[in-house]
Amino acid sequence: MTLSKTPAAPSTRPAEKITTEVAAPRLTVKPQTMRAAHCRDGHYMNIVPVKLPNGRLLWDADAVDALIAGRTVKADPEKIDEHVARKAAADESKIPAHIRAKSEAKAKRLTAGEAA
């Protein structure tokens, strides 16, 4: 009697996700570098994280490994556009006063610099 191998069913298990604190040292950057890039651009080196309800970010481990191996990672433009739209629609009342003051001061400097 011979045993034949049946083909393995495709995995229904989701891709492994890792926290910012785990991903950053693997990419030899500080965790805040990844957080800041996500906040500013919606991705870090084309890796778009999953944002949990508690605000924490989870990064795709395979994409991090691809960057380490020197392969390019293709970003999902829809997810980045969604992030940018969400930030643009942010409620002004949620912006802390010190951040609002910084933004207004920067805008005044830019306006004064353009007029001069």
N, C-alpha and C positions, 0 to 999 in steps of 0.2 A: 504494500500500500504506500503510495507516494502522497506526500502532503504538498498541496499547492498553496502558494501564498496568495491571499486575496489582497487586492489593492487597498491601501489604507484610505479611509474616508477623509475628506478634507477636514481640517481642524475647525471646530466651531469656537474654539477658544480665542478670545480677543488678543491682540498684540500686547506684548508686555509693556507696561508703562512704568516710568521711574520718576521720582521726585526731582525737583530742581537741585536739592542738596546732594543727590546722587549723580545727576547728569553733569553738573558744573565741574567737579574735579576730573571727571573722565575727559572733558573737553578742555581742561586746564584753564578755566576761567572761574571767576567768582560767581556765586549764585545770583548776586544782584545784577551782574552783567546780563544774564539771561532774562531776568525779570524786567529790567529796563528796556531791553530790545523788544520783548513781547509787548510791553506797554506802549512803546513808541511806534513799532512797526507791525505788530501782530504776529511776529515770528522771531526766532533766533536762528540765523543761518538756514533759513527756509524750513525749519522745524516748527510746526504749529502745535502748541500744547493743548491739552484738554484742561479747561478751567473748572474746578470743582465748585459746588455751591459755597464752600467755606473760603474760596479765594485761592486755594492752592493750585499749582500748576503740575500737570503730569505730562511728561515728555515720552515720545515713542522710543523705546530702547533700541530698536532696529535702526532708526534714523540716526541716533547718536553714534551707534557703532559704524554706520556707513560713513559719517563724517570723519571719524577717527581713522577709518581705513582709506580715506582720501577719495571716496566716491561722492558724487554730488547728490543732494537731496532736493527733490522737486516739491515745492510748496503747493498747497491747494489754494488757488487764488480766491475761491469763493469764501473760504474760512477767513482769509485775511481781509477781504472786503467786508465781511460781516463784522469783524472786530473793529474796523475803521468806522463803519456806520454806527455801531453801538457807542463808540467813544464820541462821535460827532453829536449824537442825540443825548448825551449825558445831561442830567439835570444840573443847571448852574448852581442851585442851592446846595448841592452835595460837595462842591469844590471848597476845600478848607480856605479860610480867610487869608492865611499867609501865602498860599499858592496863588489865589486870585490877585493879591497885592503884587506878587512877583511878576505875574503875567501882565498886569496893567503897567507896571514900571518899565518892563521890557518893551511894551508897545509904545510907550511915550518916548523912550530912548530911540527906537527905530524911526518914529515919526520925526523927532527932532533932528536925527542924523540925515534923513532924506531931505528935510527942508533946508538944512544948512548948506 
